[in-house]
Amino acid sequence: MVRLVDDDELGKQPDPAAVLQSWLGSPATGEILSRSEVYRAVAKSRYRTLEHLRQIPPPRSSPTTNPTSP
């Protein structure tokens, strides 16, 4: 089970980056945590790495949004 914590709590871990990686690799999301909550927490963390950010998919645009429309 994934338990998201803030950076102060992450800093108490021996390897905060490994904790972030475990969040990204965990299938334990759904009713309690959404994937987007995990991605948001990782992206906001000061312990994130470029490798972590590369694992977060880009945001999806709405199919009804057309930026070229007047």
mmJSON file of the N, C-alpha and C atoms, coordinates in Angstrom:
{"data_MODEL":{"atom_site":{
"group_PDB":["ATOM","ATOM","ATOM","ATOM","ATOM","ATOM","ATOM","ATOM","ATOM","ATOM","ATOM","ATOM","ATOM","ATOM","ATOM","ATOM","ATOM","ATOM","ATOM","ATOM","ATOM","ATOM","ATOM","ATOM","ATOM","ATOM","ATOM","ATOM","ATOM","ATOM","ATOM","ATOM","ATOM","ATOM","ATOM","ATOM","ATOM","ATOM","ATOM","ATOM","ATOM","ATOM","ATOM","ATOM","ATOM","ATOM","ATOM","ATOM","ATOM","ATOM","ATOM","ATOM","ATOM","ATOM","ATOM","ATOM","ATOM","ATOM","ATOM","ATOM","ATOM","ATOM","ATOM","ATOM","ATOM","ATOM","ATOM","ATOM","ATOM","ATOM","ATOM","ATOM","ATOM","ATOM","ATOM","ATOM","ATOM","ATOM","ATOM","ATOM","ATOM","ATOM","ATOM","ATOM","ATOM","ATOM","ATOM","ATOM","ATOM","ATOM","ATOM","ATOM","ATOM","ATOM","ATOM","ATOM","ATOM","ATOM","ATOM","ATOM","ATOM","ATOM","ATOM","ATOM","ATOM","ATOM","ATOM","ATOM","ATOM","ATOM","ATOM","ATOM","ATOM","ATOM","ATOM","ATOM","ATOM","ATOM","ATOM","ATOM","ATOM","ATOM","ATOM","ATOM","ATOM","ATOM","ATOM","ATOM","ATOM","ATOM","ATOM","ATOM","ATOM","ATOM","ATOM","ATOM","ATOM","ATOM","ATOM","ATOM","ATOM","ATOM","ATOM","ATOM","ATOM","ATOM","ATOM","ATOM","ATOM","ATOM","ATOM","ATOM","ATOM","ATOM","ATOM","ATOM","ATOM","ATOM","ATOM","ATOM","ATOM","ATOM","ATOM","ATOM","ATOM","ATOM","ATOM","ATOM","ATOM","ATOM","ATOM","ATOM","ATOM","ATOM","ATOM","ATOM","ATOM","ATOM","ATOM","ATOM","ATOM","ATOM","ATOM","ATOM","ATOM","ATOM","ATOM","ATOM","ATOM","ATOM","ATOM","ATOM","ATOM","ATOM","ATOM","ATOM","ATOM","ATOM","ATOM","ATOM","ATOM","ATOM","ATOM","ATOM","ATOM","ATOM","ATOM","ATOM","ATOM","ATOM"],
"id":[1,2,3,4,5,6,7,8,9,10,11,12,13,14,15,16,17,18,19,20,21,22,23,24,25,26,27,28,29,30,31,32,33,34,35,36,37,38,39,40,41,42,43,44,45,46,47,48,49,50,51,52,53,54,55,56,57,58,59,60,61,62,63,64,65,66,67,68,69,70,71,72,73,74,75,76,77,78,79,80,81,82,83,84,85,86,87,88,89,90,91,92,93,94,95,96,97,98,99,100,101,102,103,104,105,106,107,108,109,110,111,112,113,114,115,116,117,118,119,120,121,122,123,124,125,126,127,128,129,130,131,132,133,134,135,136,137,138,139,140,141,142,143,144,145,146,147,148,149,150,151,152,153,154,155,156,157,158,159,160,161,162,163,164,165,166,167,168,169,170,171,172,173,174,175,176,177,178,179,180,181,182,183,184,185,186,187,188,189,190,191,192,193,194,195,196,197,198,199,200,201,202,203,204,205,206,207,208,209,210],
"type_symbol":["N","C","C","N","C","C","N","C","C","N","C","C","N","C","C","N","C","C","N","C","C","N","C","C","N","C","C","N","C","C","N","C","C","N","C","C","N","C","C","N","C","C","N","C","C","N","C","C","N","C","C","N","C","C","N","C","C","N","C","C","N","C","C","N","C","C","N","C","C","N","C","C","N","C","C","N","C","C","N","C","C","N","C","C","N","C","C","N","C","C","N","C","C","N","C","C","N","C","C","N","C","C","N","C","C","N","C","C","N","C","C","N","C","C","N","C","C","N","C","C","N","C","C","N","C","C","N","C","C","N","C","C","N","C","C","N","C","C","N","C","C","N","C","C","N","C","C","N","C","C","N","C","C","N","C","C","N","C","C","N","C","C","N","C","C","N","C","C","N","C","C","N","C","C","N","C","C","N","C","C","N","C","C","N","C","C","N","C","C","N","C","C","N","C","C","N","C","C","N","C","C","N","C","C","N","C","C","N","C","C"],
"label_atom_id":["N","CA","C","N","CA","C","N","CA","C","N","CA","C","N","CA","C","N","CA","C","N","CA","C","N","CA","C","N","CA","C","N","CA","C","N","CA","C","N","CA","C","N","CA","C","N","CA","C","N","CA","C","N","CA","C","N","CA","C","N","CA","C","N","CA","C","N","CA","C","N","CA","C","N","CA","C","N","CA","C","N","CA","C","N","CA","C","N","CA","C","N","CA","C","N","CA","C","N","CA","C","N","CA","C","N","CA","C","N","CA","C","N","CA","C","N","CA","C","N","CA","C","N","CA","C","N","CA","C","N","CA","C","N","CA","C","N","CA","C","N","CA","C","N","CA","C","N","CA","C","N","CA","C","N","CA","C","N","CA","C","N","CA","C","N","CA","C","N","CA","C","N","CA","C","N","CA","C","N","CA","C","N","CA","C","N","CA","C","N","CA","C","N","CA","C","N","CA","C","N","CA","C","N","CA","C","N","CA","C","N","CA","C","N","CA","C","N","CA","C","N","CA","C","N","CA","C","N","CA","C","N","CA","C","N","CA","C","N","CA","C","N","CA","C"],
"label_alt_id":[null,null,null,null,null,null,null,null,null,null,null,null,null,null,null,null,null,null,null,null,null,null,null,null,null,null,null,null,null,null,null,null,null,null,null,null,null,null,null,null,null,null,null,null,null,null,null,null,null,null,null,null,null,null,null,null,null,null,null,null,null,null,null,null,null,null,null,null,null,null,null,null,null,null,null,null,null,null,null,null,null,null,null,null,null,null,null,null,null,null,null,null,null,null,null,null,null,null,null,null,null,null,null,null,null,null,null,null,null,null,null,null,null,null,null,null,null,null,null,null,null,null,null,null,null,null,null,null,null,null,null,null,null,null,null,null,null,null,null,null,null,null,null,null,null,null,null,null,null,null,null,null,null,null,null,null,null,null,null,null,null,null,null,null,null,null,null,null,null,null,null,null,null,null,null,null,null,null,null,null,null,null,null,null,null,null,null,null,null,null,null,null,null,null,null,null,null,null,null,null,null,null,null,null,null,null,null,null,null,null],
"label_comp_id":["MET","MET","MET","VAL","VAL","VAL","ARG","ARG","ARG","LEU","LEU","LEU","VAL","VAL","VAL","ASP","ASP","ASP","ASP","ASP","ASP","ASP","ASP","ASP","GLU","GLU","GLU","LEU","LEU","LEU","GLY","GLY","GLY","LYS","LYS","LYS","GLN","GLN","GLN","PRO","PRO","PRO","ASP","ASP","ASP","PRO","PRO","PRO","ALA","ALA","ALA","ALA","ALA","ALA","VAL","VAL","VAL","LEU","LEU","LEU","GLN","GLN","GLN","SER","SER","SER","TRP","TRP","TRP","LEU","LEU","LEU","GLY","GLY","GLY","SER","SER","SER","PRO","PRO","PRO","ALA","ALA","ALA","THR","THR","THR","GLY","GLY","GLY","GLU","GLU","GLU","ILE","ILE","ILE","LEU","LEU","LEU","SER","SER","SER","ARG","ARG","ARG","SER","SER","SER","GLU","GLU","GLU","VAL","VAL","VAL","TYR","TYR","TYR","ARG","ARG","ARG","ALA","ALA","ALA","VAL","VAL","VAL","ALA","ALA","ALA","LYS","LYS","LYS","SER","SER","SER","ARG","ARG","ARG","TYR","TYR","TYR","ARG","ARG","ARG","THR","THR","THR","LEU","LEU","LEU","GLU","GLU","GLU","HIS","HIS","HIS","LEU","LEU","LEU","ARG","ARG","ARG","GLN","GLN","GLN","ILE","ILE","ILE","PRO","PRO","PRO","PRO","PRO","PRO","PRO","PRO","PRO","ARG","ARG","ARG","SER","SER","SER","SER","SER","SER","PRO","PRO","PRO","THR","THR","THR","THR","THR","THR","ASN","ASN","ASN","PRO","PRO","PRO","THR","THR","THR","SER","SER","SER","PRO","PRO","PRO"],
"label_asym_id":["A","A","A","A","A","A","A","A","A","A","A","A","A","A","A","A","A","A","A","A","A","A","A","A","A","A","A","A","A","A","A","A","A","A","A","A","A","A","A","A","A","A","A","A","A","A","A","A","A","A","A","A","A","A","A","A","A","A","A","A","A","A","A","A","A","A","A","A","A","A","A","A","A","A","A","A","A","A","A","A","A","A","A","A","A","A","A","A","A","A","A","A","A","A","A","A","A","A","A","A","A","A","A","A","A","A","A","A","A","A","A","A","A","A","A","A","A","A","A","A","A","A","A","A","A","A","A","A","A","A","A","A","A","A","A","A","A","A","A","A","A","A","A","A","A","A","A","A","A","A","A","A","A","A","A","A","A","A","A","A","A","A","A","A","A","A","A","A","A","A","A","A","A","A","A","A","A","A","A","A","A","A","A","A","A","A","A","A","A","A","A","A","A","A","A","A","A","A","A","A","A","A","A","A","A","A","A","A","A","A"],
"label_entity_id":["1","1","1","1","1","1","1","1","1","1","1","1","1","1","1","1","1","1","1","1","1","1","1","1","1","1","1","1","1","1","1","1","1","1","1","1","1","1","1","1","1","1","1","1","1","1","1","1","1","1","1","1","1","1","1","1","1","1","1","1","1","1","1","1","1","1","1","1","1","1","1","1","1","1","1","1","1","1","1","1","1","1","1","1","1","1","1","1","1","1","1","1","1","1","1","1","1","1","1","1","1","1","1","1","1","1","1","1","1","1","1","1","1","1","1","1","1","1","1","1","1","1","1","1","1","1","1","1","1","1","1","1","1","1","1","1","1","1","1","1","1","1","1","1","1","1","1","1","1","1","1","1","1","1","1","1","1","1","1","1","1","1","1","1","1","1","1","1","1","1","1","1","1","1","1","1","1","1","1","1","1","1","1","1","1","1","1","1","1","1","1","1","1","1","1","1","1","1","1","1","1","1","1","1","1","1","1","1","1","1"],
"label_seq_id":[1,1,1,2,2,2,3,3,3,4,4,4,5,5,5,6,6,6,7,7,7,8,8,8,9,9,9,10,10,10,11,11,11,12,12,12,13,13,13,14,14,14,15,15,15,16,16,16,17,17,17,18,18,18,19,19,19,20,20,20,21,21,21,22,22,22,23,23,23,24,24,24,25,25,25,26,26,26,27,27,27,28,28,28,29,29,29,30,30,30,31,31,31,32,32,32,33,33,33,34,34,34,35,35,35,36,36,36,37,37,37,38,38,38,39,39,39,40,40,40,41,41,41,42,42,42,43,43,43,44,44,44,45,45,45,46,46,46,47,47,47,48,48,48,49,49,49,50,50,50,51,51,51,52,52,52,53,53,53,54,54,54,55,55,55,56,56,56,57,57,57,58,58,58,59,59,59,60,60,60,61,61,61,62,62,62,63,63,63,64,64,64,65,65,65,66,66,66,67,67,67,68,68,68,69,69,69,70,70,70],
"pdbx_PDB_ins_code":[null,null,null,null,null,null,null,null,null,null,null,null,null,null,null,null,null,null,null,null,null,null,null,null,null,null,null,null,null,null,null,null,null,null,null,null,null,null,null,null,null,null,null,null,null,null,null,null,null,null,null,null,null,null,null,null,null,null,null,null,null,null,null,null,null,null,null,null,null,null,null,null,null,null,null,null,null,null,null,null,null,null,null,null,null,null,null,null,null,null,null,null,null,null,null,null,null,null,null,null,null,null,null,null,null,null,null,null,null,null,null,null,null,null,null,null,null,null,null,null,null,null,null,null,null,null,null,null,null,null,null,null,null,null,null,null,null,null,null,null,null,null,null,null,null,null,null,null,null,null,null,null,null,null,null,null,null,null,null,null,null,null,null,null,null,null,null,null,null,null,null,null,null,null,null,null,null,null,null,null,null,null,null,null,null,null,null,null,null,null,null,null,null,null,null,null,null,null,null,null,null,null,null,null,null,null,null,null,null,null],
"Cartn_x":[0.838,0.0,0.885,0.579,1.332,0.788,1.709,1.335,2.172,1.516,2.223,2.542,3.773,4.203,4.839,4.966,5.57,7.093,7.76,9.217,9.922,9.327,9.94,10.033,8.968,8.957,9.874,9.881,10.775,12.233,12.576,13.946,14.459,13.561,13.95,14.278,13.976,14.242,15.696,16.292,17.674,17.858,16.831,16.916,15.576,15.352,14.068,13.726,14.723,14.466,13.938,14.407,13.919,12.459,12.095,10.694,9.812,10.248,9.484,9.348,10.428,10.386,9.401,9.338,8.383,6.949,6.708,5.366,5.027,5.984,5.738,5.548,6.232,6.159,5.059,4.367,3.356,2.046,1.517,0.196,-0.914,-0.544,-1.51,-2.146,-2.883,-3.655,-5.081,-5.957,-7.348,-8.273,-8.908,-9.883,-9.257,-8.07,-7.452,-6.684,-5.855,-5.045,-5.229,-5.326,-5.373,-3.943,-3.733,-2.421,-2.005,-2.963,-2.631,-2.144,-2.67,-2.193,-0.743,-0.422,0.955,1.871,1.49,2.315,2.516,1.457,1.54,2.494,2.405,3.274,4.739,5.01,6.387,6.902,6.098,6.523,6.809,6.087,6.276,7.454,7.909,8.945,10.306,11.02,12.378,13.357,12.94,13.789,13.614,12.76,12.543,13.802,13.933,15.038,14.449,15.301,14.86,14.264,14.839,14.315,12.891,12.63,11.261,10.307,10.685,9.816,9.556,10.527,10.348,9.314,9.043,8.071,6.635,6.482,5.151,4.64,3.513,3.006,2.556,2.625,2.167,0.661,0.181,-1.269,-2.025,-3.187,-4.032,-4.858,-4.985,-5.848,-7.259,-8.209,-9.61,-9.914,-10.613,-10.928,-11.861,-12.564,-13.482,-12.779,-11.547,-10.81,-10.05,-10.254,-9.559,-8.879,-7.572,-6.897,-6.83,-7.122,-7.057,-8.403,-9.447,-10.755,-10.766,-11.509,-11.586,-12.387],
"Cartn_y":[-1.181,0.0,1.248,2.178,3.413,4.41,5.045,6.118,7.325,8.328,9.537,10.368,10.835,11.69,12.944,13.979,15.219,15.104,16.127,16.104,16.058,16.64,16.56,15.116,14.361,12.938,12.136,12.462,11.775,11.963,13.157,13.455,12.598,11.991,11.103,9.695,9.421,8.098,8.01,6.808,6.661,7.014,6.752,7.031,7.574,8.892,9.465,9.223,9.247,9.019,7.606,6.651,5.277,5.172,5.942,5.959,6.501,7.598,8.148,7.118,6.398,5.382,4.28,3.936,2.902,3.37,4.671,5.193,5.051,5.392,5.319,3.879,2.951,1.56,0.757,1.352,0.628,0.496,-0.713,-0.885,-0.548,-0.239,-0.022,1.36,1.606,2.837,2.45,3.364,3.057,3.8,3.068,3.684,4.722,4.442,5.338,6.458,6.115,7.103,6.947,8.053,7.983,8.103,7.641,7.756,9.223,10.101,11.519,12.1,11.617,12.078,11.653,10.434,9.947,10.789,10.998,11.792,13.209,13.803,15.161,15.231,14.253,14.23,14.067,13.208,13.003,14.274,14.883,16.085,17.246,17.33,18.422,18.205,16.981,16.663,17.244,17.737,18.236,17.078,15.864,14.679,13.998,14.553,13.932,14.078,13.172,13.228,13.355,13.619,13.672,12.329,11.257,9.927,9.744,10.26,10.198,10.952,12.156,12.982,12.355,11.635,10.974,9.853,9.349,8.269,8.771,10.081,10.664,11.02,10.45,10.753,12.212,12.775,14.154,14.224,15.379,15.518,15.31,14.727,14.519,15.763,16.124,17.259,16.745,17.593,17.234,17.089,16.037,15.847,16.931,17.631,18.675,20.025,20.106,21.352,21.421,22.492,22.69,24.051,24.091,25.378,26.228,25.647,26.42,27.051,26.744,27.327,28.797,29.615,31.044,31.319],
"Cartn_z":[0.0,0.0,0.0,-0.848,-0.959,0.054,0.762,1.69,1.319,0.763,0.355,1.589,1.67,2.778,2.2,3.031,2.559,2.565,2.047,1.927,3.278,4.302,5.63,6.091,5.863,6.236,5.308,4.027,3.091,3.472,3.954,4.339,5.482,6.22,7.328,6.847,5.573,5.0,4.538,4.584,4.124,2.651,1.825,0.39,-0.099,0.054,-0.353,-1.825,-2.693,-4.123,-4.361,-3.595,-3.73,-3.29,-2.279,-1.839,-2.958,-3.586,-4.708,-5.825,-6.102,-7.149,-6.791,-5.507,-5.094,-5.307,-5.116,-5.382,-6.856,-7.713,-9.158,-9.623,-8.991,-9.411,-8.754,-7.824,-7.077,-7.847,-7.875,-8.481,-7.479,-6.249,-5.172,-5.237,-6.28,-6.383,-6.726,-6.685,-7.008,-6.092,-5.172,-4.289,-3.367,-2.84,-1.87,-2.564,-3.514,-4.232,-5.731,-6.405,-7.862,-8.384,-9.587,-10.223,-10.291,-10.585,-10.714,-9.385,-8.255,-6.946,-6.718,-7.123,-6.994,-7.873,-9.131,-10.044,-9.519,-8.996,-8.469,-7.275,-6.377,-5.2,-5.601,-6.567,-7.026,-7.694,-8.555,-9.272,-8.32,-7.211,-6.258,-5.31,-5.175,-4.199,-4.578,-3.597,-3.849,-4.036,-3.747,-3.902,-5.255,-6.1,-7.407,-8.265,-9.188,-10.142,-11.546,-12.498,-13.882,-14.295,-13.813,-14.129,-13.593,-12.4,-11.871,-12.796,-13.171,-14.002,-15.365,-15.893,-17.194,-17.127,-15.934,-15.773,-15.641,-15.519,-15.382,-16.774,-17.165,-18.515,-18.617,-19.824,-20.006,-19.764,-19.362,-19.151,-20.456,-20.333,-21.52,-21.751,-23.006,-23.322,-23.55,-23.311,-23.479,-24.967,-25.369,-26.788,-27.318,-26.434,-26.881,-27.002,-26.531,-26.607,-27.918,-28.633,-29.889,-29.828,-29.541,-29.371,-30.626,-31.796,-33.035,-33.383,-32.614,-32.891,-32.508,-33.276,-32.961,-31.708],
"occupancy":[1.0,1.0,1.0,1.0,1.0,1.0,1.0,1.0,1.0,1.0,1.0,1.0,1.0,1.0,1.0,1.0,1.0,1.0,1.0,1.0,1.0,1.0,1.0,1.0,1.0,1.0,1.0,1.0,1.0,1.0,1.0,1.0,1.0,1.0,1.0,1.0,1.0,1.0,1.0,1.0,1.0,1.0,1.0,1.0,1.0,1.0,1.0,1.0,1.0,1.0,1.0,1.0,1.0,1.0,1.0,1.0,1.0,1.0,1.0,1.0,1.0,1.0,1.0,1.0,1.0,1.0,1.0,1.0,1.0,1.0,1.0,1.0,1.0,1.0,1.0,1.0,1.0,1.0,1.0,1.0,1.0,1.0,1.0,1.0,1.0,1.0,1.0,1.0,1.0,1.0,1.0,1.0,1.0,1.0,1.0,1.0,1.0,1.0,1.0,1.0,1.0,1.0,1.0,1.0,1.0,1.0,1.0,1.0,1.0,1.0,1.0,1.0,1.0,1.0,1.0,1.0,1.0,1.0,1.0,1.0,1.0,1.0,1.0,1.0,1.0,1.0,1.0,1.0,1.0,1.0,1.0,1.0,1.0,1.0,1.0,1.0,1.0,1.0,1.0,1.0,1.0,1.0,1.0,1.0,1.0,1.0,1.0,1.0,1.0,1.0,1.0,1.0,1.0,1.0,1.0,1.0,1.0,1.0,1.0,1.0,1.0,1.0,1.0,1.0,1.0,1.0,1.0,1.0,1.0,1.0,1.0,1.0,1.0,1.0,1.0,1.0,1.0,1.0,1.0,1.0,1.0,1.0,1.0,1.0,1.0,1.0,1.0,1.0,1.0,1.0,1.0,1.0,1.0,1.0,1.0,1.0,1.0,1.0,1.0,1.0,1.0,1.0,1.0,1.0,1.0,1.0,1.0,1.0,1.0,1.0],
"B_iso_or_equiv":[0.0,0.0,0.0,0.0,0.0,0.0,0.0,0.0,0.0,0.0,0.0,0.0,0.0,0.0,0.0,0.0,0.0,0.0,0.0,0.0,0.0,0.0,0.0,0.0,0.0,0.0,0.0,0.0,0.0,0.0,0.0,0.0,0.0,0.0,0.0,0.0,0.0,0.0,0.0,0.0,0.0,0.0,0.0,0.0,0.0,0.0,0.0,0.0,0.0,0.0,0.0,0.0,0.0,0.0,0.0,0.0,0.0,0.0,0.0,0.0,0.0,0.0,0.0,0.0,0.0,0.0,0.0,0.0,0.0,0.0,0.0,0.0,0.0,0.0,0.0,0.0,0.0,0.0,0.0,0.0,0.0,0.0,0.0,0.0,0.0,0.0,0.0,0.0,0.0,0.0,0.0,0.0,0.0,0.0,0.0,0.0,0.0,0.0,0.0,0.0,0.0,0.0,0.0,0.0,0.0,0.0,0.0,0.0,0.0,0.0,0.0,0.0,0.0,0.0,0.0,0.0,0.0,0.0,0.0,0.0,0.0,0.0,0.0,0.0,0.0,0.0,0.0,0.0,0.0,0.0,0.0,0.0,0.0,0.0,0.0,0.0,0.0,0.0,0.0,0.0,0.0,0.0,0.0,0.0,0.0,0.0,0.0,0.0,0.0,0.0,0.0,0.0,0.0,0.0,0.0,0.0,0.0,0.0,0.0,0.0,0.0,0.0,0.0,0.0,0.0,0.0,0.0,0.0,0.0,0.0,0.0,0.0,0.0,0.0,0.0,0.0,0.0,0.0,0.0,0.0,0.0,0.0,0.0,0.0,0.0,0.0,0.0,0.0,0.0,0.0,0.0,0.0,0.0,0.0,0.0,0.0,0.0,0.0,0.0,0.0,0.0,0.0,0.0,0.0,0.0,0.0,0.0,0.0,0.0,0.0],
"pdbx_formal_charge":[null,null,null,null,null,null,null,null,null,null,null,null,null,null,null,null,null,null,null,null,null,null,null,null,null,null,null,null,null,null,null,null,null,null,null,null,null,null,null,null,null,null,null,null,null,null,null,null,null,null,null,null,null,null,null,null,null,null,null,null,null,null,null,null,null,null,null,null,null,null,null,null,null,null,null,null,null,null,null,null,null,null,null,null,null,null,null,null,null,null,null,null,null,null,null,null,null,null,null,null,null,null,null,null,null,null,null,null,null,null,null,null,null,null,null,null,null,null,null,null,null,null,null,null,null,null,null,null,null,null,null,null,null,null,null,null,null,null,null,null,null,null,null,null,null,null,null,null,null,null,null,null,null,null,null,null,null,null,null,null,null,null,null,null,null,null,null,null,null,null,null,null,null,null,null,null,null,null,null,null,null,null,null,null,null,null,null,null,null,null,null,null,null,null,null,null,null,null,null,null,null,null,null,null,null,null,null,null,null,null],
"auth_seq_id":[1,1,1,2,2,2,3,3,3,4,4,4,5,5,5,6,6,6,7,7,7,8,8,8,9,9,9,10,10,10,11,11,11,12,12,12,13,13,13,14,14,14,15,15,15,16,16,16,17,17,17,18,18,18,19,19,19,20,20,20,21,21,21,22,22,22,23,23,23,24,24,24,25,25,25,26,26,26,27,27,27,28,28,28,29,29,29,30,30,30,31,31,31,32,32,32,33,33,33,34,34,34,35,35,35,36,36,36,37,37,37,38,38,38,39,39,39,40,40,40,41,41,41,42,42,42,43,43,43,44,44,44,45,45,45,46,46,46,47,47,47,48,48,48,49,49,49,50,50,50,51,51,51,52,52,52,53,53,53,54,54,54,55,55,55,56,56,56,57,57,57,58,58,58,59,59,59,60,60,60,61,61,61,62,62,62,63,63,63,64,64,64,65,65,65,66,66,66,67,67,67,68,68,68,69,69,69,70,70,70],
"auth_comp_id":["MET","MET","MET","VAL","VAL","VAL","ARG","ARG","ARG","LEU","LEU","LEU","VAL","VAL","VAL","ASP","ASP","ASP","ASP","ASP","ASP","ASP","ASP","ASP","GLU","GLU","GLU","LEU","LEU","LEU","GLY","GLY","GLY","LYS","LYS","LYS","GLN","GLN","GLN","PRO","PRO","PRO","ASP","ASP","ASP","PRO","PRO","PRO","ALA","ALA","ALA","ALA","ALA","ALA","VAL","VAL","VAL","LEU","LEU","LEU","GLN","GLN","GLN","SER","SER","SER","TRP","TRP","TRP","LEU","LEU","LEU","GLY","GLY","GLY","SER","SER","SER","PRO","PRO","PRO","ALA","ALA","ALA","THR","THR","THR","GLY","GLY","GLY","GLU","GLU","GLU","ILE","ILE","ILE","LEU","LEU","LEU","SER","SER","SER","ARG","ARG","ARG","SER","SER","SER","GLU","GLU","GLU","VAL","VAL","VAL","TYR","TYR","TYR","ARG","ARG","ARG","ALA","ALA","ALA","VAL","VAL","VAL","ALA","ALA","ALA","LYS","LYS","LYS","SER","SER","SER","ARG","ARG","ARG","TYR","TYR","TYR","ARG","ARG","ARG","THR","THR","THR","LEU","LEU","LEU","GLU","GLU","GLU","HIS","HIS","HIS","LEU","LEU","LEU","ARG","ARG","ARG","GLN","GLN","GLN","ILE","ILE","ILE","PRO","PRO","PRO","PRO","PRO","PRO","PRO","PRO","PRO","ARG","ARG","ARG","SER","SER","SER","SER","SER","SER","PRO","PRO","PRO","THR","THR","THR","THR","THR","THR","ASN","ASN","ASN","PRO","PRO","PRO","THR","THR","THR","SER","SER","SER","PRO","PRO","PRO"],
"auth_asym_id":["A","A","A","A","A","A","A","A","A","A","A","A","A","A","A","A","A","A","A","A","A","A","A","A","A","A","A","A","A","A","A","A","A","A","A","A","A","A","A","A","A","A","A","A","A","A","A","A","A","A","A","A","A","A","A","A","A","A","A","A","A","A","A","A","A","A","A","A","A","A","A","A","A","A","A","A","A","A","A","A","A","A","A","A","A","A","A","A","A","A","A","A","A","A","A","A","A","A","A","A","A","A","A","A","A","A","A","A","A","A","A","A","A","A","A","A","A","A","A","A","A","A","A","A","A","A","A","A","A","A","A","A","A","A","A","A","A","A","A","A","A","A","A","A","A","A","A","A","A","A","A","A","A","A","A","A","A","A","A","A","A","A","A","A","A","A","A","A","A","A","A","A","A","A","A","A","A","A","A","A","A","A","A","A","A","A","A","A","A","A","A","A","A","A","A","A","A","A","A","A","A","A","A","A","A","A","A","A","A","A"],
"auth_atom_id":["N","CA","C","N","CA","C","N","CA","C","N","CA","C","N","CA","C","N","CA","C","N","CA","C","N","CA","C","N","CA","C","N","CA","C","N","CA","C","N","CA","C","N","CA","C","N","CA","C","N","CA","C","N","CA","C","N","CA","C","N","CA","C","N","CA","C","N","CA","C","N","CA","C","N","CA","C","N","CA","C","N","CA","C","N","CA","C","N","CA","C","N","CA","C","N","CA","C","N","CA","C","N","CA","C","N","CA","C","N","CA","C","N","CA","C","N","CA","C","N","CA","C","N","CA","C","N","CA","C","N","CA","C","N","CA","C","N","CA","C","N","CA","C","N","CA","C","N","CA","C","N","CA","C","N","CA","C","N","CA","C","N","CA","C","N","CA","C","N","CA","C","N","CA","C","N","CA","C","N","CA","C","N","CA","C","N","CA","C","N","CA","C","N","CA","C","N","CA","C","N","CA","C","N","CA","C","N","CA","C","N","CA","C","N","CA","C","N","CA","C","N","CA","C","N","CA","C","N","CA","C","N","CA","C","N","CA","C","N","CA","C","N","CA","C"],
"pdbx_PDB_model_num":[1,1,1,1,1,1,1,1,1,1,1,1,1,1,1,1,1,1,1,1,1,1,1,1,1,1,1,1,1,1,1,1,1,1,1,1,1,1,1,1,1,1,1,1,1,1,1,1,1,1,1,1,1,1,1,1,1,1,1,1,1,1,1,1,1,1,1,1,1,1,1,1,1,1,1,1,1,1,1,1,1,1,1,1,1,1,1,1,1,1,1,1,1,1,1,1,1,1,1,1,1,1,1,1,1,1,1,1,1,1,1,1,1,1,1,1,1,1,1,1,1,1,1,1,1,1,1,1,1,1,1,1,1,1,1,1,1,1,1,1,1,1,1,1,1,1,1,1,1,1,1,1,1,1,1,1,1,1,1,1,1,1,1,1,1,1,1,1,1,1,1,1,1,1,1,1,1,1,1,1,1,1,1,1,1,1,1,1,1,1,1,1,1,1,1,1,1,1,1,1,1,1,1,1,1,1,1,1,1,1]
}}}
